Amino acid sequence: MKKIFMGLMTVLLVIGLVGCGNSKSKKPENVSDEVYNHGVAVVEVMDKYLDDKVDWEEVGIVIFGSEVVYVTAEERAIENGINVVWEAVIRFYDNKEKTIEFRNMLGDLLNLEARE
């Protein structure tokens, strides 16, 4: 009975510790600081674009103004996410919901909070 009780307490402790972690502010594994910072900059400029504070040209400058090298599979996924965000700016300039959807997909790859 003591073993069962101790096992249950251990499981509850682990669940409690895991629940305290905030995964939405942590850089993903296998992603360099350079790639992460570029991705975050793209998300930030997309938020400004969606709030009508910058135009599409400013988004393009942030996306294409950096010569980041994507090596790992996780970094390639972020690169693809950035390309999809750019496509959303070009194709869905009049559809904010669709643009937000693609912005949130990139944000998810970077462990950033979603935009409503």
N, C-alpha and C positions, 0 to 999 in steps of 0.2 A: 504494500500500500504506500509506503514511503517513497519507493522508486517511482511509482506512478505519479504521486504528488510532485516530486522533484522534477520529473520529466515534463509535467504540465507547466510548472512554474518556469522552467527553462524556456519552453516554447513561448510562453507569454512574455517573458523578458526579451527574447529575440525579436518578437513581433513589435513590441514596444520600441525597441531601439531602431528597428528598420523604419517604423512609422515616423520617427522623429527626423529622419534624414530628409533633406529637401533636394530632390534630384533635378528640379527645374532651374537650378542656378550653378550646376556643375558642368565643367567642360567634358565632353564625351571622351571616352578612352580612344587611343590610337589617332588622335587629332592634334596636330601641332598648334602651338599658340598663334602662329601666323594665319593658319586656315580658320581657326576659331574666331579670331579677331576680325578677319575679313567677313566672315559669315554674320557676325553680330553687327558689323557696320552696315551690311546690306539690309538686315532686318530693321535696324534703326532708321535708315533712310526710307525704307518702305513705309514705316509708321508715319514719317513726315509726309511722304507722298500721299498716303491715304487720308491724312488730315489736311491736305491741300496747302502744305507749307513749302513744298518743293515740287518742281515739275519732273517730267520723265527724263529730261536731259541730266538732271542732277543724279537721278537713280543710276543712269548709265555711267556717269563719271565714277561713282562709287564702285559699281560692279566691275567695270573694265579698266579702272585706273590703278589697279594693283596687279603685280605679276606674281601671284601666289602659285606655288607648286603643290599639286595634289598627288599624294603618293599612295596612302593606304586606301582600302576599300571604303572606310568611313569618310575619309576626305573626298573621295570621288563622289560619294552620295551627296555630300554638302555642295560640291561643285555642280552636280546635276540639279540640286535644289535651287541654287543661285540662278542657273540657266532657266529653270522653269519660272522663277519669279520674274526674270526679264521678259520672258514670253508673255506672262500675265500682264505686265505693264503695256506691252505693245498690242496684244490681241484683245485684252479685256479692259481697256482704259475707261470704258463707260459702265463696267460691271464691278463695283467695289466688292460685292460679296465673293465673287470668283477670285479677285485679286487677294482678298484677305485669306481665302482658303489656301492659296499657294504660299502666301507669306507665312501662314501657320505651319504648313508642311516643312518649310525650311527651319522655322523656329523650333519645331519638334526635333529635328535632327541635331540642333544645337542645344537642346534642353532648355529652351527659353519659354516663357509664358505665352500662351495663345492670346491673340487679339480677338475681341468680340466684334 
